[in-house]
Amino acid sequence: MRRRELLGFLAAGGVAYAADLALFLLLRPALGPLPAKGLSFLAGCTAAYLGNALGTYRRRGVRLREYAVFFGVNLAGAAVQAACLGVSHYGLGLTSPLADTVSGLGVGMVLATCLRFWGTRTLVFAAGGRRAPWTG
């Protein structure tokens, strides 16, 4: 793994997180939390894919099938975050706002970011300049 690759991935993720958060905060009052989060997640995922496809892994270009796999990887990451929050909140009984923040946005975000980096690198943008087999 190259340092430039990791830094590019983290930069694209930071922009995506900002887009996700801003859109969620903008839409939540009008749409409610779940529809707002669904739309903000889609926008954040799209921003992260474009940042990686046009920046970090720019030699590979933008492809719709890659975006679909990238979206799946990001859904898996979101599931990891939700699982960390669920285990902490419901399984361990740690129900304070601080505990929810640490488990979902701390531990969950770290584990999800590791999964997303691995998935982006190996399933979406295959290492060594090769495309993943299903991307054509």
PEQUIFEN-V176449 format. One record per residue. N is the residue number from 1. PHI is phi as a letter, one per 20 degrees, with the letter a starting at -180 (999 if undefined). PSI is psi in whole degrees, 0 to 359 (NA if undefined). NEAR is the number of other C-alpha atoms within 8 Angstrom. Layout:
# PEQUIFEN-V176449
((N & PHI & PSI & NEAR) (N & PHI & PSI & NEAR))
This chain:
# PEQUIFEN-V176449
((1 & 999 & 136 & 4) (2 & e & 148 & 5) (3 & f & 319 & 6) (4 & f & 320 & 7) (5 & f & 313 & 10) (6 & f & 315 & 9) (7 & f & 321 & 8) (8 & f & 318 & 11) (9 & f & 315 & 11) (10 & f & 322 & 8) (11 & f & 314 & 8) (12 & f & 320 & 14) (13 & f & 323 & 10) (14 & f & 317 & 8) (15 & f & 318 & 10) (16 & f & 318 & 14) (17 & f & 317 & 9) (18 & f & 318 & 9) (19 & f & 317 & 12) (20 & g & 309 & 13) (21 & f & 313 & 9) (22 & f & 315 & 8) (23 & f & 320 & 12) (24 & g & 311 & 13) (25 & f & 326 & 8) (26 & f & 318 & 7) (27 & e & 335 & 10) (28 & g & 315 & 12) (29 & f & 325 & 8) (30 & e & 324 & 5) (31 & d & 341 & 9) (32 & n & 168 & 9) (33 & f & 318 & 9) (34 & f & 311 & 7) (35 & f & 321 & 9) (36 & f & 319 & 13) (37 & f & 322 & 11) (38 & f & 313 & 8) (39 & f & 321 & 10) (40 & f & 325 & 13) (41 & f & 316 & 9) (42 & f & 317 & 8) (43 & f & 317 & 12) (44 & f & 318 & 13) (45 & f & 318 & 11) (46 & f & 317 & 10) (47 & f & 318 & 12) (48 & f & 317 & 12) (49 & f & 311 & 11) (50 & f & 321 & 10) (51 & f & 319 & 11) (52 & f & 317 & 13) (53 & f & 324 & 12) (54 & e & 349 & 11) (55 & d & 276 & 9) (56 & g & 312 & 12) (57 & d & 40 & 11) (58 & f & 335 & 9) (59 & f & 347 & 6) (60 & e & 342 & 9) (61 & m & 185 & 8) (62 & d & 130 & 9) (63 & b & 141 & 7) (64 & f & 318 & 6) (65 & f & 323 & 8) (66 & f & 320 & 11) (67 & f & 320 & 12) (68 & f & 317 & 8) (69 & f & 318 & 10) (70 & g & 317 & 13) (71 & f & 317 & 9) (72 & f & 318 & 8) (73 & f & 319 & 12) (74 & f & 326 & 10) (75 & f & 320 & 8) (76 & f & 319 & 11) (77 & f & 318 & 13) (78 & f & 323 & 9) (79 & f & 323 & 8) (80 & f & 315 & 11) (81 & f & 315 & 16) (82 & f & 322 & 10) (83 & f & 317 & 9) (84 & f & 315 & 12) (85 & f & 315 & 12) (86 & f & 316 & 9) (87 & f & 315 & 9) (88 & f & 310 & 14) (89 & f & 309 & 12) (90 & e & 324 & 9) (91 & f & 315 & 7) (92 & e & 350 & 7) (93 & m & 19 & 7) (94 & e & 92 & 9) (95 & d & 5 & 9) (96 & f & 157 & 6) (97 & g & 323 & 6) (98 & f & 316 & 6) (99 & f & 319 & 11) (100 & f & 320 & 14) (101 & f & 315 & 9) (102 & f & 316 & 9) (103 & f & 317 & 13) (104 & e & 314 & 13) (105 & e & 348 & 11) (106 & e & 277 & 9) (107 & g & 313 & 11) (108 & f & 318 & 15) (109 & f & 320 & 10) (110 & f & 311 & 9) (111 & f & 318 & 11) (112 & f & 322 & 13) (113 & f & 320 & 9) (114 & f & 314 & 8) (115 & f & 316 & 11) (116 & f & 320 & 12) (117 & f & 312 & 9) (118 & f & 312 & 9) (119 & f & 320 & 11) (120 & f & 318 & 11) (121 & f & 319 & 10) (122 & d & 330 & 10) (123 & d & 328 & 11) (124 & e & 304 & 13) (125 & d & 90 & 14) (126 & g & 142 & 11) (127 & f & 156 & 8) (128 & m & 15 & 4) (129 & n & 356 & 8) (130 & e & 145 & 7) (131 & e & 152 & 11) (132 & f & 146 & 11) (133 & g & 326 & 5) (134 & e & 2 & 5) (135 & e & 357 & 8) (136 & n & NA & 5))
